[in-house]
Amino acid sequence: MTIDSITLALAVSKTVIIPGSIIEPLIALSIIYDAVENIWAKTNKWRWLVIFFFGLIHGFGFAEILIGKLSGKITVPLLSFNLGVEIGQVVILILVSPLIWYLRNSVGKHKWYLVLRQYLV
């Protein structure tokens, strides 16, 4: 179970409701923050905490897709949705890994590669 699953379950079960007008800008800001941090940050000392909060925010964003489409029982659809997200992440990793391997072995000393590697890995 991922961090975003917590808020996804809370939102889909209507235990905690945060309007999309608040969540959507927070998701956009979190992506911008992550991009800026990956490019200019010297250390990632608090990365785990940032990832935790981003997961919580993004879970509410995913809930927008599921709210209203579920009737009664939410366990199976919620698990199916999370499984689909996880499978999607693994597929992307499998597809991008050969490119990362190639870049690491052929041009590993270039600064642009180090930035790209930090962002992708």
Residue pairs with C-beta under 8 A, 6 or more apart in sequence:
1 82
2 55
2 82
2 85
2 86
3 51
3 52
3 55
3 56
3 59
4 55
4 56
4 58
4 59
4 62
5 59
5 78
5 82
6 55
6 56
6 59
7 16
7 55
7 56
7 57
7 58
7 59
7 60
7 63
8 59
8 60
8 62
8 63
8 66
8 78
8 81
8 82
9 15
9 59
9 74
9 78
10 16
10 59
11 17
11 18
11 59
11 60
11 63
11 67
12 63
12 66
12 67
12 70
12 74
12 78
13 74
14 67
16 60
18 60
20 61
20 64
23 57
23 60
23 61
23 64
24 61
26 57
27 57
27 58
27 61
30 53
30 54
30 57
30 58
33 50
34 50
34 54
35 119
37 44
37 50
38 115
38 118
38 119
39 115
39 119
62 81
62 85
65 81
66 74
66 77
66 78
66 81
69 77
70 77
70 78
96 120
100 117
100 120
100 121
103 113
103 116
103 117
104 113
104 117
107 113
